[in-house]
Structures are given as C-alpha cells and as structure tokens.
Amino acid sequence: MPGGSPAWSHAIHSRQLSSPTDGFTMLRVPDNKANRMAAVEALRQGRAVAYPTDTLYGLGANAFDAKAVDAIFSIKGRPRTQGLPLLIASLADLDRVASDVPSEALALAERFWPGMLTIVLRCHSALPGAVTGGGETVGIRMSSHPAPRALITGLGAPITGTSANYHASLNPTTPVEVERQLGDDVAMVLDGGPCATSVPSTVLDLTFTPARIVRAGAIPVKQLREVVAVAEPSGANAP
C-alpha cells in the first residue's frame, strides 16, 4: 500500500523500542505463533528477520530471493565472497538447496538433526549466487528451535542462517545484542530470550574425502567419527 506501513507491521503484537544512545528504532516482539506469522509476511516482502535458534540468534531472508540475500550482506557488513549458511525445516528441503546429497549426509542428518551440525554440500543451481559467495557449496542445517522451522514452513522456502550480528563482532546470544548491533536494518526481532548456549554449530564439509571440519563447534569430532570419516582438524578448528 503506497505511503503506508507494510502489511506485516499491522499484524505484530509488540512494543516499539528505541534507544537515544544508539540512534535506532526497532520492533522486538515475543516469539509466539502470531508474531512468527508476521515474520513470515516480512520475509515474503524481502525483509530481514532475526530469530532465536538452538545456538545463536540468526538473521533470516528467503534463500531464493536474490535481493533479500544481498541485503543480508549489507546489513552484516559481510564480505560477499563468504557464502551464507541456510536453515531447512525438513529433510525434504535438502534436494532444494543441494545438487548432490550423499548417503553420508543422510546418516549425519539422522544422527544430529535437528541440532547443532551444519553440513556443507554441493549447492543447487536454483540458489542465487550470492548465497554461496560465488562458490559451488552451501552450508545447511536443521535447527532444533521451533522458531526458524516455523518461519521456513510458513514461507515455504529455506532461510539464511547466518548469525544476527555485524560481521566478526560479538556473538548475538540475546535479542538486545541483536538490536545493538544491527539497528533498524532488521524488520523485527523474535524475542525468545537469551540463547541456551553461546557455542555455534559445528561445520563439516562433505565435499572432501574424508570430510573436513570447517569450524569447530557444539558437536565434537569424536561423535562425528561415529558416523563418517573425518580428517584430523588443524589450527583454529582443532578441538
């Protein structure tokens, strides 16, 4: 509606927060069914939404909306050569974002999903190039938190699962931290309270044989090796 507020803003059960110190105004809303529906509408309109997960707060956009994905890089100040991880709601979504799903991926998914494991696979050609940073792979995870899964199901598409913070800044473990870092570039923050952990997901690249740890995280290598062969981590990724 020209000159008016977007449709999703009228559906929000919230309070508007402002900070004279930081100079932003943002909608922070309780994470409930009604507000998740409003968040889905914002995602449909190409806006970014922050949401709680089982690890950190995530910053979501429709994974198949090239402009919305590009905006995530701008909001975060993230180099566009660094691809964005994606969140899915079910195993059926895997074939929409990955061109090849090996049996090892399915075995890991059965053991660790929903949960704190991101699996790197060959990307599907339907994904915008911005998602992968111009590369050929994409990180995929299924969170155990109901909020992102509800957003994905309602939208009918996977969403970006990058952390809701400015690039290389403090991990966003509370909605207040999301507000402080990202300001009103985000349509809304679904407030699910503080995260239960500040540890990110483990990222495992299955495009290598044996698989390689890209980022050490919540799931230790020992547990991963109970399912697939994993190369010895080195440097910052060593346990």
PASEBA-477352 format. One record per residue (C-alpha): residue number from 1; x, z, y. Coordinates in steps of 0.25 Angstrom, whole numbers, plus 5000, padded with zeros to 4 digits. Layout:
% PASEBA-477352
{kollo: NUM&px: X&pz: Z&py: Y}
...
***
This chain:
% PASEBA-477352
{kollo: 1&px: 5000&pz: 5000&py: 5000}
{kollo: 2&px: 5007&pz: 4995&py: 5013}
{kollo: 3&px: 5011&pz: 5006&py: 5022}
{kollo: 4&px: 5006&pz: 5017&py: 5013}
{kollo: 5&px: 5012&pz: 5026&py: 5002}
{kollo: 6&px: 5015&pz: 5021&py: 4989}
{kollo: 7&px: 5004&pz: 5023&py: 4978}
{kollo: 8&px: 5013&pz: 5033&py: 4970}
{kollo: 9&px: 5014&pz: 5042&py: 4982}
{kollo: 10&px: 5000&pz: 5046&py: 4983}
{kollo: 11&px: 5000&pz: 5050&py: 4968}
{kollo: 12&px: 5011&pz: 5060&py: 4970}
{kollo: 13&px: 5007&pz: 5075&py: 4968}
{kollo: 14&px: 5019&pz: 5080&py: 4976}
{kollo: 15&px: 5025&pz: 5086&py: 4988}
{kollo: 16&px: 5034&pz: 5079&py: 4998}
{kollo: 17&px: 5047&pz: 5085&py: 5000}
{kollo: 18&px: 5056&pz: 5083&py: 5012}
{kollo: 19&px: 5070&pz: 5088&py: 5016}
{kollo: 20&px: 5074&pz: 5088&py: 5030}
{kollo: 21&px: 5088&pz: 5091&py: 5025}
{kollo: 22&px: 5090&pz: 5079&py: 5016}
{kollo: 23&px: 5080&pz: 5070&py: 5024}
{kollo: 24&px: 5071&pz: 5065&py: 5013}
{kollo: 25&px: 5057&pz: 5065&py: 5009}
{kollo: 26&px: 5053&pz: 5064&py: 4994}
{kollo: 27&px: 5042&pz: 5066&py: 4985}
{kollo: 28&px: 5045&pz: 5077&py: 4974}
{kollo: 29&px: 5033&pz: 5078&py: 4964}
{kollo: 30&px: 5031&pz: 5087&py: 4952}
{kollo: 31&px: 5034&pz: 5080&py: 4939}
{kollo: 32&px: 5020&pz: 5078&py: 4933}
{kollo: 33&px: 5011&pz: 5067&py: 4928}
{kollo: 34&px: 5005&pz: 5063&py: 4941}
{kollo: 35&px: 5018&pz: 5062&py: 4948}
{kollo: 36&px: 5024&pz: 5055&py: 4937}
{kollo: 37&px: 5013&pz: 5044&py: 4938}
{kollo: 38&px: 5016&pz: 5044&py: 4953}
{kollo: 39&px: 5031&pz: 5042&py: 4950}
{kollo: 40&px: 5027&pz: 5030&py: 4941}
{kollo: 41&px: 5020&pz: 5023&py: 4952}
{kollo: 42&px: 5032&pz: 5025&py: 4961}
{kollo: 43&px: 5041&pz: 5019&py: 4950}
{kollo: 44&px: 5031&pz: 5007&py: 4949}
{kollo: 45&px: 5033&pz: 5005&py: 4964}
{kollo: 46&px: 5048&pz: 5004&py: 4963}
{kollo: 47&px: 5051&pz: 5018&py: 4968}
{kollo: 48&px: 5061&pz: 5028&py: 4962}
{kollo: 49&px: 5056&pz: 5041&py: 4956}
{kollo: 50&px: 5065&pz: 5054&py: 4952}
{kollo: 51&px: 5060&pz: 5061&py: 4940}
{kollo: 52&px: 5065&pz: 5073&py: 4931}
{kollo: 53&px: 5071&pz: 5070&py: 4917}
{kollo: 54&px: 5078&pz: 5078&py: 4906}
{kollo: 55&px: 5091&pz: 5076&py: 4913}
{kollo: 56&px: 5091&pz: 5074&py: 4928}
{kollo: 57&px: 5081&pz: 5068&py: 4938}
{kollo: 58&px: 5080&pz: 5053&py: 4936}
{kollo: 59&px: 5078&pz: 5042&py: 4946}
{kollo: 60&px: 5067&pz: 5032&py: 4941}
{kollo: 61&px: 5064&pz: 5018&py: 4944}
{kollo: 62&px: 5057&pz: 5007&py: 4936}
{kollo: 63&px: 5068&pz: 5002&py: 4927}
{kollo: 64&px: 5063&pz: 4987&py: 4928}
{kollo: 65&px: 5061&pz: 4988&py: 4944}
{kollo: 66&px: 5074&pz: 4982&py: 4949}
{kollo: 67&px: 5071&pz: 4986&py: 4963}
{kollo: 68&px: 5067&pz: 5000&py: 4959}
{kollo: 69&px: 5080&pz: 5001&py: 4951}
{kollo: 70&px: 5089&pz: 4996&py: 4962}
{kollo: 71&px: 5083&pz: 5007&py: 4971}
{kollo: 72&px: 5088&pz: 5018&py: 4961}
{kollo: 73&px: 5102&pz: 5013&py: 4964}
{kollo: 74&px: 5100&pz: 5014&py: 4979}
{kollo: 75&px: 5093&pz: 5028&py: 4978}
{kollo: 76&px: 5104&pz: 5034&py: 4970}
{kollo: 77&px: 5116&pz: 5026&py: 4977}
{kollo: 78&px: 5120&pz: 5022&py: 4963}
{kollo: 79&px: 5129&pz: 5010&py: 4961}
{kollo: 80&px: 5121&pz: 4998&py: 4956}
{kollo: 81&px: 5131&pz: 4996&py: 4945}
{kollo: 82&px: 5127&pz: 5009&py: 4938}
{kollo: 83&px: 5115&pz: 5006&py: 4930}
{kollo: 84&px: 5103&pz: 5015&py: 4929}
{kollo: 85&px: 5098&pz: 5022&py: 4916}
{kollo: 86&px: 5084&pz: 5021&py: 4912}
{kollo: 87&px: 5074&pz: 5030&py: 4906}
{kollo: 88&px: 5063&pz: 5026&py: 4896}
{kollo: 89&px: 5051&pz: 5033&py: 4890}
{kollo: 90&px: 5051&pz: 5028&py: 4876}
{kollo: 91&px: 5060&pz: 5020&py: 4866}
{kollo: 92&px: 5051&pz: 5008&py: 4868}
{kollo: 93&px: 5057&pz: 5007&py: 4882}
{kollo: 94&px: 5071&pz: 5005&py: 4877}
{kollo: 95&px: 5068&pz: 4990&py: 4874}
{kollo: 96&px: 5064&pz: 4988&py: 4888}
{kollo: 97&px: 5077&pz: 4993&py: 4894}
{kollo: 98&px: 5088&pz: 4990&py: 4883}
{kollo: 99&px: 5091&pz: 4976&py: 4877}
{kollo: 100&px: 5096&pz: 4982&py: 4864}
{kollo: 101&px: 5092&pz: 4995&py: 4858}
{kollo: 102&px: 5102&pz: 4998&py: 4846}
{kollo: 103&px: 5098&pz: 5008&py: 4835}
{kollo: 104&px: 5108&pz: 5018&py: 4841}
{kollo: 105&px: 5099&pz: 5019&py: 4854}
{kollo: 106&px: 5087&pz: 5021&py: 4846}
{kollo: 107&px: 5094&pz: 5032&py: 4838}
{kollo: 108&px: 5099&pz: 5039&py: 4850}
{kollo: 109&px: 5085&pz: 5038&py: 4857}
{kollo: 110&px: 5078&pz: 5044&py: 4844}
{kollo: 111&px: 5088&pz: 5056&py: 4845}
{kollo: 112&px: 5090&pz: 5058&py: 4860}
{kollo: 113&px: 5078&pz: 5052&py: 4867}
{kollo: 114&px: 5070&pz: 5057&py: 4875}
{kollo: 115&px: 5082&pz: 5064&py: 4880}
{kollo: 116&px: 5096&pz: 5064&py: 4887}
{kollo: 117&px: 5102&pz: 5052&py: 4882}
{kollo: 118&px: 5104&pz: 5038&py: 4889}
{kollo: 119&px: 5107&pz: 5027&py: 4880}
{kollo: 120&px: 5114&pz: 5014&py: 4886}
{kollo: 121&px: 5109&pz: 5001&py: 4880}
{kollo: 122&px: 5110&pz: 4986&py: 4884}
{kollo: 123&px: 5099&pz: 4984&py: 4895}
{kollo: 124&px: 5087&pz: 4976&py: 4894}
{kollo: 125&px: 5087&pz: 4963&py: 4903}
{kollo: 126&px: 5074&pz: 4967&py: 4909}
{kollo: 127&px: 5081&pz: 4979&py: 4916}
{kollo: 128&px: 5085&pz: 4976&py: 4931}
{kollo: 129&px: 5100&pz: 4974&py: 4932}
{kollo: 130&px: 5100&pz: 4986&py: 4942}
{kollo: 131&px: 5096&pz: 4995&py: 4930}
{kollo: 132&px: 5109&pz: 4992&py: 4923}
{kollo: 133&px: 5118&pz: 4991&py: 4935}
{kollo: 134&px: 5120&pz: 4976&py: 4931}
{kollo: 135&px: 5125&pz: 4981&py: 4917}
{kollo: 136&px: 5120&pz: 4978&py: 4903}
{kollo: 137&px: 5116&pz: 4992&py: 4899}
{kollo: 138&px: 5106&pz: 5003&py: 4903}
{kollo: 139&px: 5105&pz: 5018&py: 4900}
{kollo: 140&px: 5092&pz: 5022&py: 4894}
{kollo: 141&px: 5086&pz: 5036&py: 4892}
{kollo: 142&px: 5073&pz: 5042&py: 4888}
{kollo: 143&px: 5071&pz: 5056&py: 4895}
{kollo: 144&px: 5064&pz: 5067&py: 4889}
{kollo: 145&px: 5058&pz: 5071&py: 4902}
{kollo: 146&px: 5043&pz: 5067&py: 4903}
{kollo: 147&px: 5044&pz: 5062&py: 4918}
{kollo: 148&px: 5053&pz: 5050&py: 4916}
{kollo: 149&px: 5046&pz: 5046&py: 4903}
{kollo: 150&px: 5032&pz: 5047&py: 4911}
{kollo: 151&px: 5038&pz: 5038&py: 4922}
{kollo: 152&px: 5043&pz: 5028&py: 4913}
{kollo: 153&px: 5030&pz: 5027&py: 4905}
{kollo: 154&px: 5021&pz: 5027&py: 4917}
{kollo: 155&px: 5030&pz: 5016&py: 4923}
{kollo: 156&px: 5031&pz: 5008&py: 4910}
{kollo: 157&px: 5046&pz: 5006&py: 4913}
{kollo: 158&px: 5059&pz: 5013&py: 4911}
{kollo: 159&px: 5064&pz: 5020&py: 4924}
{kollo: 160&px: 5078&pz: 5023&py: 4929}
{kollo: 161&px: 5084&pz: 5036&py: 4924}
{kollo: 162&px: 5096&pz: 5038&py: 4934}
{kollo: 163&px: 5097&pz: 5052&py: 4940}
{kollo: 164&px: 5089&pz: 5054&py: 4953}
{kollo: 165&px: 5102&pz: 5057&py: 4961}
{kollo: 166&px: 5111&pz: 5050&py: 4971}
{kollo: 167&px: 5122&pz: 5043&py: 4963}
{kollo: 168&px: 5133&pz: 5052&py: 4957}
{kollo: 169&px: 5126&pz: 5064&py: 4964}
{kollo: 170&px: 5121&pz: 5078&py: 4959}
{kollo: 171&px: 5112&pz: 5076&py: 4946}
{kollo: 172&px: 5097&pz: 5077&py: 4950}
{kollo: 173&px: 5092&pz: 5089&py: 4942}
{kollo: 174&px: 5081&pz: 5093&py: 4952}
{kollo: 175&px: 5071&pz: 5085&py: 4960}
{kollo: 176&px: 5077&pz: 5092&py: 4973}
{kollo: 177&px: 5090&pz: 5086&py: 4969}
{kollo: 178&px: 5084&pz: 5072&py: 4968}
{kollo: 179&px: 5077&pz: 5073&py: 4981}
{kollo: 180&px: 5090&pz: 5078&py: 4988}
{kollo: 181&px: 5098&pz: 5066&py: 4983}
{kollo: 182&px: 5088&pz: 5055&py: 4983}
{kollo: 183&px: 5079&pz: 5058&py: 4994}
{kollo: 184&px: 5066&pz: 5049&py: 4997}
{kollo: 185&px: 5072&pz: 5037&py: 4990}
{kollo: 186&px: 5064&pz: 5042&py: 4977}
{kollo: 187&px: 5049&pz: 5041&py: 4977}
{kollo: 188&px: 5047&pz: 5054&py: 4971}
{kollo: 189&px: 5054&pz: 5065&py: 4962}
{kollo: 190&px: 5046&pz: 5070&py: 4950}
{kollo: 191&px: 5050&pz: 5085&py: 4951}
{kollo: 192&px: 5052&pz: 5090&py: 4937}
{kollo: 193&px: 5060&pz: 5102&py: 4941}
{kollo: 194&px: 5075&pz: 5104&py: 4938}
{kollo: 195&px: 5081&pz: 5096&py: 4927}
{kollo: 196&px: 5083&pz: 5104&py: 4914}
{kollo: 197&px: 5098&pz: 5098&py: 4914}
{kollo: 198&px: 5108&pz: 5092&py: 4923}
{kollo: 199&px: 5114&pz: 5084&py: 4912}
{kollo: 200&px: 5112&pz: 5069&py: 4912}
{kollo: 201&px: 5109&pz: 5061&py: 4899}
{kollo: 202&px: 5120&pz: 5056&py: 4890}
{kollo: 203&px: 5122&pz: 5041&py: 4892}
{kollo: 204&px: 5126&pz: 5034&py: 4879}
{kollo: 205&px: 5130&pz: 5019&py: 4879}
{kollo: 206&px: 5125&pz: 5012&py: 4866}
{kollo: 207&px: 5131&pz: 4998&py: 4871}
{kollo: 208&px: 5144&pz: 5003&py: 4865}
{kollo: 209&px: 5148&pz: 5006&py: 4851}
{kollo: 210&px: 5150&pz: 5017&py: 4849}
{kollo: 211&px: 5141&pz: 5022&py: 4860}
{kollo: 212&px: 5147&pz: 5027&py: 4873}
{kollo: 213&px: 5144&pz: 5039&py: 4881}
{kollo: 214&px: 5142&pz: 5035&py: 4896}
{kollo: 215&px: 5138&pz: 5048&py: 4901}
{kollo: 216&px: 5139&pz: 5062&py: 4894}
{kollo: 217&px: 5126&pz: 5070&py: 4896}
{kollo: 218&px: 5116&pz: 5078&py: 4889}
{kollo: 219&px: 5118&pz: 5073&py: 4875}
{kollo: 220&px: 5132&pz: 5075&py: 4869}
{kollo: 221&px: 5139&pz: 5065&py: 4861}
{kollo: 222&px: 5139&pz: 5073&py: 4849}
{kollo: 223&px: 5124&pz: 5071&py: 4848}
{kollo: 224&px: 5124&pz: 5056&py: 4851}
{kollo: 225&px: 5134&pz: 5054&py: 4840}
{kollo: 226&px: 5124&pz: 5060&py: 4830}
{kollo: 227&px: 5116&pz: 5047&py: 4833}
{kollo: 228&px: 5126&pz: 5036&py: 4837}
{kollo: 229&px: 5141&pz: 5034&py: 4838}
{kollo: 230&px: 5147&pz: 5038&py: 4852}
{kollo: 231&px: 5160&pz: 5035&py: 4857}
{kollo: 232&px: 5169&pz: 5047&py: 4862}
{kollo: 233&px: 5165&pz: 5050&py: 4876}
{kollo: 234&px: 5177&pz: 5049&py: 4886}
{kollo: 235&px: 5179&pz: 5054&py: 4901}
{kollo: 236&px: 5167&pz: 5060&py: 4908}
{kollo: 237&px: 5158&pz: 5056&py: 4896}
{kollo: 238&px: 5165&pz: 5065&py: 4887}
{kollo: 239&px: 5157&pz: 5078&py: 4883}
***
